[in-house]
């Protein structure tokens, strides 16, 4: 089994997580380390899988998900049961160029779900610089995937967010 979603000790000092309930923190730790996650932090998580893994009832899971969404930790789609951990790329950045390439591939395969992925886009683009000499090619791949995902051209908005043209 691959190790995805390494949890760093600094998570216990995260201001946002310190403000949520114990169930909210437990769900956040689960989402960062669950077997259904991936290195992009945007993944399919059927409700029943989470209920079984956490041994919670649906009301407890819904309440904790709503709490984490309100705190800015995640976005989710109940219709499609997809999760987007909003700052996953900041919490667990790519350790090398191969990992970053894998994350870009996941982004390129992501179906249009209507979930917030701006944080992933911003942080993926910021991670390109140290690993690749062909930075523009990788930045273009990220931009193209985002445009396909949203169905809109956000190149100027993305450039403002990341400082990349």
Secondary structure, 3 states (H helix, E strand, C coil): CCCCCCCCHHHHHCHHHHCCCHHHHHHHHHHHHCCCCCCCCEEECCHHHHHHHHCCCHHHHHHHHHHHHHHCCEEEECCCCEEEECCHHHHCCCCCHHHHHHHHHHHHHCCCCCCCCHHHHHHHHHHHHHHCCCHHHHHHHHHHHHHHHHCCCCHHHHHHHHCCC
